């Protein structure tokens, strides 16, 4: 008796689903074979970051919080003479910020260092090594509205 009462409700639900717009049906039905979402364009790629000019200074990213400057030096020393290695650390906690710099004695050693360490594991993390870009010159404070001092302090 309960089944005979449910049959009209099931038939009505089936006709409502069939009458629904195809986009909604595809969105809410699990047996839909085609999705209305656009597929990513395989021919268009995001513009690559410009490569830095070869130099003896390398930028190393993806470092673990446990990595020290000495550990970075020993890891890169197997590919050439390391002049300097520095892990950038947080001022308050003292932990690594996740990146650092390695300076080699020659360009050949720095190329070997990139080839040897880029995409390798250091302290359990995959690191990335590339030529460091020169530091951009920061603009000094430029007063706004031709004011000679910053907008705090005296109130006109």
C-alpha positions in Angstrom: 0.0 0.0 0.0 2.9 2.4 0.8 4.5 1.6 -2.5 1.4 2.4 -4.4 1.2 5.8 -2.6 4.9 6.6 -3.5 4.6 5.7 -7.2 2.8 8.9 -8.2 5.3 11.0 -6.2 8.3 9.2 -7.8 6.8 9.7 -11.3 6.1 13.4 -10.6 9.7 13.9 -9.4 11.0 12.1 -12.6 9.0 14.4 -14.8 10.2 17.5 -12.9 13.8 16.5 -13.4 13.2 15.8 -17.0 11.6 19.2 -17.4 14.4 21.1 -15.6 16.8 23.0 -17.7 19.7 20.9 -18.9 22.3 23.0 -17.1 20.7 22.4 -13.8 20.1 18.8 -14.5 23.8 18.4 -15.3 24.8 20.3 -12.2 22.6 18.4 -9.7 22.5 14.9 -11.2 25.3 12.5 -10.5 24.9 10.5 -13.7 25.4 13.5 -16.0 28.1 12.7 -18.6 28.9 16.2 -19.8 29.8 19.1 -17.6 29.0 22.7 -18.5 32.3 23.9 -17.0 34.7 25.3 -19.5 37.9 23.3 -19.9 41.2 25.1 -19.5 42.8 26.2 -22.7 45.8 24.0 -23.4 47.3 26.4 -25.9 47.4 29.4 -23.6 49.9 29.4 -20.8 50.6 31.9 -18.1 53.5 34.2 -19.0 56.7 32.9 -17.5 58.7 35.0 -15.0 61.6 36.6 -16.7 64.9 34.8 -16.0 67.6 36.6 -14.2 71.0 37.1 -15.8 73.6 34.5 -14.7 75.5 35.6 -11.6 77.4 34.1 -8.8 74.5 34.8 -6.4 71.7 32.2 -6.2 68.2 32.6 -4.7 67.1 29.4 -2.9 63.4 29.0 -2.0 61.3 26.3 -0.4 63.6 26.0 2.6 62.5 24.3 5.8 62.1 26.2 9.1 64.9 24.0 10.4 67.4 24.9 7.7 70.3 27.0 8.9 72.9 29.0 7.0 75.5 26.4 7.8 73.3 23.6 6.5 72.6 25.6 3.3 76.4 26.1 2.9 77.2 22.4 3.3 74.5 21.4 0.9 75.7 23.7 -1.9 79.4 23.2 -1.2 79.5 19.9 -3.0 79.0 21.7 -6.3 81.7 24.3 -5.9 83.3 26.9 -3.7 80.7 28.7 -1.7 81.7 32.2 -0.7 78.7 33.0 1.4 75.4 31.3 2.4 72.6 33.1 4.2 69.1 31.9 5.3 66.8 34.8 5.8 65.2 34.5 9.2 62.3 36.1 11.0 63.4 38.8 13.5 61.1 37.7 16.3 61.1 33.9 16.1 64.5 33.4 14.6 63.1 30.7 12.3 63.8 30.6 8.5 61.4 32.5 6.3 61.7 29.8 3.7 64.3 31.3 1.4 68.0 32.3 1.4 70.9 33.2 -0.8 74.1 31.3 -1.8 77.1 33.1 -3.3 79.6 31.1 -5.3 83.1 32.1 -6.2 82.6 31.6 -10.0 79.8 31.5 -12.5 80.6 27.9 -13.4 80.2 26.8 -9.8 76.9 28.7 -9.6 75.6 26.9 -12.7 76.6 23.6 -11.2 74.9 24.5 -7.9 71.6 25.2 -9.7 71.8 22.0 -11.8 72.6 20.0 -8.7 70.2 21.4 -6.1 67.2 22.7 -8.0 64.2 20.4 -7.2 66.2 18.3 -4.6 65.4 17.6 -1.0 67.0 19.6 1.8 65.9 18.9 5.4 62.8 17.1 4.1 61.6 19.9 1.8 62.0 20.3 -2.0 64.0 23.4 -2.7 64.3 25.5 -5.8 67.5 27.3 -6.9 67.8 30.0 -9.5 69.9 33.0 -10.2 69.1 35.9 -7.9 67.6 39.0 -9.4 69.2 42.4 -8.4 67.4 44.2 -5.6 65.0 46.8 -6.9 65.7 50.3 -5.7 63.0 51.3 -3.2 61.4 54.7 -3.6 62.1 57.0 -0.7 59.2 58.7 1.1 57.5 61.2 -1.3 55.3 63.7 0.6 51.7 63.9 -0.8 50.0 67.2 -1.5 53.4 69.0 -1.5 53.6 68.8 2.3 57.1 69.0 3.7 56.5 66.5 6.5 54.4 63.3 7.0 50.6 63.8 7.6 50.8 63.2 11.4 51.7 65.4 14.3 50.5 69.0 14.3 47.0 69.7 13.1 47.3 72.8 11.0 
